[in-house]
Amino acid sequence: IGIDEAGRGPVLGPMVYGCAYVPVRGLEGLKGWGLADSKVLSEEKRTALFDKLKEDKGVGTGVQVMSAQVISAEMQRREKTSLNAMAIEATFSLIQ
């Protein structure tokens, strides 16, 4: 399972968490794909990998989106929820 997030929270918009997962028996087939941290891949390579992931029936995906409004509301409640706590909750939600 691989999980990553993108976004800057309530200042610039939503936080988006995404995951991709594959059974252990399917890992061997991914080795030649060139998967890496998206920051080190070109836009073309990211697009090609995304298309490949979408087409591969052995790879599952999930997405969790937290809107800026939800993040702000949680951080301004009487019993505040930190952005780190919200990130952990989103991550666990994807794993489940």
N, C-alpha and C positions, 0 to 999 in steps of 0.2 A: 504494500500500500504506500502511496506517495501522496502527501498533502501539502498544499501551498496556499498562500493568500496573496491578494492584491488589493490595493486601495489605501487610502489615507484617513479613513474614518470620517467623522462629522464635518471636518473642515472642507474636504473636497469630494465627498460622496460616499457611496457604500463600501463596505468591506466584503470582498467575495472570497470564499474559501472553496477550493476544489480538490477533489481527490481522484486518483485512478488506482485501481486494484486488479490484481490478477492472482489466480491460485498459484501456489508454489510450483506446481508442475508446469506452469506456463512461463516461468521466468526465463528458461533457456531460450525461448523464442524471441525474447526482447533484447537479448544481449547485443545483437548486431544493429540495433536501431539507432544508436548514437544518442540515447537519452542523457540529459544533463540538466543542470540548473538553467532555467530559462534565460537568466541574465547573461550567460555565456554563449547562447545560441543566436544565430541570426534570425530575423523575422521570417525569412524563407524556410529555414530549417524548422522553426517552431510551427509554422503553418503545415508543413509536410508531415511532421510528427503528429499534429492534432488530427489531420485527415486520416492518418494511418491508425491512430487510436480509435477514432470513430468507426472505422471499418472493421476492426478486429473484434469479433464476437466474444473472444476470451477475455477482453479487458472491460471491466465495469467502471463506471464513473459516478460521481456525486458532486453536488454543488450546494453550498449554504451561503445565502446573501443576507447581510445585515445592513439595512438602510441607515442613512445618516440620521434620520429622525429617531429610529430605535436606539441607536448608539447614544445620541444626545440625551434622550429621555432616561436611559439606564444610568448614565453618568450624572444626571441632575436629581435623581430621586433622593429622598431622605436617607435611605440606605443605599448608597451608591454602588454601582457595579463597575469595576475597572475594565478598561479595554482588554487587558490581559485575561481577566476572568471570562469575558465574552468570547475571546479567541479560543480559550480552552473549551468552553461549552460548544462552540461551533465545530471544533476539531473532534470532540467526543461524539457529537451528533453524526458526523460523517463516518466515523469508525463503526458506530452501531448500525 
